[in-house]
Structures are given as C-alpha cells and as structure tokens.
Amino acid sequence: MDRKEVQKLESFFQRRFNSKGISIRPRPRKDDSAEVYFGDEFVGVLFRDDEEGELSYNFTMAILDIDLEDA
C-alpha cells in the first residue's frame, strides 16, 4: 500500500470509529498490508485484496481472553 492509500484508510477508520487515536502504518517489506494501531497499541492488520479488478480491504483483529478480563 502506498502512503496515499494508507492515509485514505486511516481517515476512514478515524471517521468510522470516531477516534483520531487510530493510525494505519505501512508494514516493512510488505506492500499488500498495513498495521492498525490505537495510540501506541497494535490492534490488527489491514490486508489489501485486489482480485479481478475489484479492490477491497480485510481487517483482522485478534482478541485475547486475558484482554477480556479488564472488561
């Protein structure tokens, strides 16, 4: 993903989740995905899927059971 694409996705996430604390960062040595952060905390990976001319993005977020103990 190029910087312009990352910025567009970051703006989408910030609007969708109503939080300027979300950032999207390119992954080193990977051009098909980026990392999603809330503040300094890594929360997931955003994958670019360009299949047969149809572009979409898939967001994957793992939730550990120990993270649920604080809820």
C-alpha positions in Angstrom: 0.0 0.0 0.0 1.3 3.4 -0.9 1.2 6.4 1.5 -1.8 7.9 -0.1 -3.8 4.7 0.2 -2.7 4.4 3.9 -3.9 8.0 4.6 -7.2 7.3 2.9 -7.8 4.2 5.0 -6.7 5.9 8.2 -9.2 8.7 7.6 -11.9 6.1 7.1 -11.1 4.3 10.3 -11.0 7.5 12.3 -14.4 8.6 11.0 -16.0 5.1 11.3 -14.8 4.6 14.9 -15.0 8.3 15.8 -11.4 8.4 17.1 -8.4 10.3 16.0 -6.3 7.9 18.1 -6.4 5.3 15.3 -3.4 5.2 12.9 -2.5 3.0 10.0 1.2 2.2 9.4 2.8 0.6 6.4 4.4 -2.8 7.2 8.1 -3.2 6.5 8.8 -5.3 3.4 5.1 -5.9 2.7 3.1 -4.0 0.1 -0.2 -5.8 0.5 -1.0 -4.9 4.1 -0.7 -2.3 6.9 -0.8 -2.4 10.7 -3.6 -0.7 12.7 -2.8 1.0 16.0 -4.9 2.6 18.7 -2.5 5.1 20.2 0.7 3.0 20.6 -1.1 -0.3 20.9 -1.1 -2.6 17.9 -4.6 -3.9 17.3 -4.6 -5.6 13.9 -3.6 -6.0 10.3 -5.4 -4.5 7.3 -5.0 -6.5 4.1 -5.4 -5.2 0.6 -7.3 -7.6 -1.8 -7.2 -6.7 -5.5 -8.9 -9.6 -7.2 -10.1 -9.4 -10.8 -10.1 -5.6 -10.7 -12.3 -5.4 -7.5 -10.4 -3.8 -4.7 -11.4 -4.5 -1.1 -9.7 -4.4 2.3 -9.9 -7.0 5.1 -9.2 -6.0 8.8 -8.1 -8.8 11.1 -8.0 -8.2 14.9 -7.2 -10.9 17.4 -8.8 -10.6 20.9 -7.0 -12.5 23.7 -9.0 -13.9 26.5 -6.8 -12.0 29.0 -7.8 -8.7 27.4 -11.4 -9.5 28.2 -10.7 -9.7 31.9 -10.4 -5.9 32.0 -13.9 -5.5 30.5 
